[in-house]
Amino acid sequence: MSDQTSPTDPAPAESTTVDPTAIEPTTVDPAAAEPAVVEQEMAEPAAAEPTAAPLRLPGRLVFRVPGSALVAVLFLVLCASPLAVAAPWLALIYLIPLGMAVWLLRTRTVVDTEKLVIRRVLTRTVLPWSAITSLRVADRKWVRAVRTDGGEVVLPTVRTRHLPALALMSGGRLPDPTG
């Protein structure tokens, strides 16, 4: 088949031109057209609701410091190396990046539909949802769980942007503050 077109072939769509003066101007009344569009938009979700799959929650959510933070620990090890090899007792300086790495890897908050598990470097606290009355935001970014006895537990690595996910995982026990 050749790339040339014969005189009997219709012109390709790319070369079709439209004379703008040949188009008749039409006026559309926005008030008349708007209700039909609104009715159609409202009708589509109603038709889609029966076929929509139920919302399926993940088994658990894990809030932790990103693993890429270990790059800073590695950088600290590299910077401490010249000092650490200067004297045998200065090798103890490696304990600082080691402690930072343990903190980064250990500290987290695990949330599932039954409980919250707060892990720190040396402790682990389990709070069932029934033991939590609300969540409190401190300093506009830190989230604390308020227990039924009035005490508060800091949720490490949980921020205000995570509140809708916590409310969803609580199964309605805690309200979603975003609406």
C-alpha positions as MATLAB code, in Angstrom:
seq = 'MSDQTSPTDPAPAESTTVDPTAIEPTTVDPAAAEPAVVEQEMAEPAAAEPTAAPLRLPGRLVFRVPGSALVAVLFLVLCASPLAVAAPWLALIYLIPLGMAVWLLRTRTVVDTEKLVIRRVLTRTVLPWSAITSLRVADRKWVRAVRTDGGEVVLPTVRTRHLPALALMSGGRLPDPTG';
ca = [
       0.000    0.000    0.000;
       1.431    3.357   -0.917;
       1.522    6.510    1.134;
       0.008    8.552   -1.684;
      -3.723    9.127   -1.897;
      -5.564    8.706   -5.143;
      -7.913   11.393   -6.461;
     -10.902    9.148   -5.709;
      -9.983    8.726   -2.035;
     -11.665   11.140    0.327;
      -9.461   13.802    1.852;
      -7.834   12.866    5.136;
      -9.441   14.236    8.281;
      -6.357   16.280    9.066;
      -6.772   18.491    6.020;
     -10.454   19.259    6.602;
     -11.057   22.900    7.342;
     -14.160   24.625    8.580;
     -15.080   28.146    7.594;
     -15.857   29.960   10.871;
     -18.210   32.363    9.085;
     -20.373   29.463    7.917;
     -21.283   28.458   11.482;
     -24.485   29.992   12.702;
     -24.200   31.565   16.133;
     -26.510   30.026   18.696;
     -27.448   31.301   22.085;
     -27.827   28.996   25.017;
     -29.817   30.035   28.041;
     -27.649   28.920   30.995;
     -30.647   28.835   33.322;
     -32.485   26.458   31.021;
     -29.494   24.172   30.458;
     -28.297   24.016   34.047;
     -31.160   22.026   35.672;
     -30.859   19.229   33.135;
     -27.174   18.881   33.895;
     -27.823   18.896   37.634;
     -30.539   16.273   37.331;
     -28.234   14.088   35.279;
     -25.398   14.444   37.796;
     -27.747   13.606   40.626;
     -29.174   10.620   38.785;
     -25.780    9.026   38.095;
     -24.712    8.481   41.730;
     -28.112    7.025   42.586;
     -27.703    4.484   39.810;
     -24.131    3.731   40.891;
     -24.890    3.182   44.591;
     -26.421   -0.315   44.396;
     -23.488   -1.604   42.350;
     -20.796    0.071   44.486;
     -18.611   -2.358   46.406;
     -18.621   -1.994   50.195;
     -15.732   -0.086   51.741;
     -13.030   -2.529   52.746;
     -10.641   -1.453   55.495;
      -7.042   -2.604   55.599;
      -6.105   -5.044   58.341;
      -3.944   -2.448   60.070;
      -2.278    0.913   59.571;
       1.320    1.489   60.605;
       2.522    5.034   61.285;
       6.311    5.203   61.506;
       9.285    7.306   60.518;
      10.209    6.664   56.867;
      13.121    4.311   56.334;
      14.896    6.947   54.297;
      15.713    8.695   57.596;
      18.385    6.035   58.073;
      20.403    7.900   55.451;
      20.971   10.638   58.042;
      22.177    8.012   60.513;
      24.596    6.647   57.944;
      25.863   10.173   57.285;
      26.392   10.646   61.026;
      28.402    7.400   61.160;
      30.594    8.624   58.327;
      31.147   11.983   60.012;
      31.960   10.356   63.359;
      34.443    7.864   61.902;
      37.515   10.130   61.862;
      36.926   11.022   65.495;
      36.145    7.435   66.503;
      39.404    6.034   65.135;
      41.520    8.682   66.857;
      41.460    6.844   70.174;
      40.030    3.472   71.252;
      37.649    4.951   73.831;
      36.232    7.376   71.226;
      34.637    4.404   69.454;
      31.814    4.911   71.944;
      30.710    7.802   69.752;
      29.160    5.170   67.470;
      26.532    4.624   70.177;
      24.849    7.886   69.166;
      23.975    6.845   65.590;
      23.187    3.334   66.816;
      20.673    4.764   69.293;
      19.173    6.940   66.579;
      18.779    3.927   64.283;
      17.093    1.889   67.018;
      14.716    4.787   67.728;
      13.884    5.175   64.020;
      13.227    1.485   63.513;
      11.360    0.822   66.760;
       9.090    3.866   67.251;
       5.690    3.476   65.601;
       1.933    3.436   66.102;
      -0.002    0.444   64.779;
      -3.767    0.846   64.392;
      -6.305   -1.861   63.646;
     -10.055   -2.143   64.117;
      -9.717   -3.392   67.712;
      -6.807   -1.493   69.271;
      -3.906    0.934   69.075;
      -0.391   -0.331   69.723;
       2.145    2.357   70.612;
       5.764    1.210   70.388;
       8.673    3.197   71.668;
      12.301    2.202   72.091;
      11.821    0.323   75.385;
       8.051    0.141   75.897;
       4.926   -1.106   74.195;
       1.449    0.163   75.084;
      -1.753   -1.489   73.888;
      -4.952    0.575   74.019;
      -8.226   -1.031   72.973;
     -10.647    1.375   71.283;
     -13.002    1.000   74.254;
     -10.337    2.577   76.504;
     -10.081    5.711   74.338;
     -12.599    8.532   74.674;
     -11.152   10.957   72.120;
      -8.087   12.201   70.344;
      -6.492   15.504   71.254;
      -4.267   17.585   68.998;
      -1.424   19.293   70.826;
       0.682   22.040   69.286;
      -1.239   21.744   65.994;
       0.622   18.607   64.948;
       1.011   16.063   67.745;
      -1.884   13.688   68.359;
      -2.677   12.253   71.791;
      -5.181    9.567   72.721;
      -7.319   10.525   75.724;
      -8.063    7.473   77.866;
     -11.276    6.879   79.775;
      -9.455    7.543   83.082;
      -8.464   11.031   81.823;
      -4.829   10.237   81.066;
      -3.248   10.967   77.726;
      -0.944    8.858   75.605;
       1.142   10.431   72.846;
       0.781    8.642   69.523;
       4.278    8.800   68.033;
       4.517    9.524   64.315;
       0.758   10.222   64.058;
      -0.022   13.712   62.772;
      -3.198   15.691   62.237;
      -3.376   14.625   58.594;
      -3.851   11.042   59.820;
      -6.989   11.783   61.883;
      -9.494   10.702   59.178;
      -7.728    7.345   58.869;
      -7.801    6.862   62.646;
     -11.514    7.709   62.768;
     -12.202    5.230   59.981;
     -10.205    2.461   61.651;
     -11.981    3.085   64.965;
     -15.195    1.858   63.397;
     -17.181    4.965   64.348;
     -16.006    5.063   67.973;
     -14.162    8.319   67.248;
     -15.683   11.006   65.039;
     -13.897   12.186   61.899;
     -12.865   15.786   62.647;
     -12.661   16.680   58.956;
     -16.376   16.159   58.418;
];
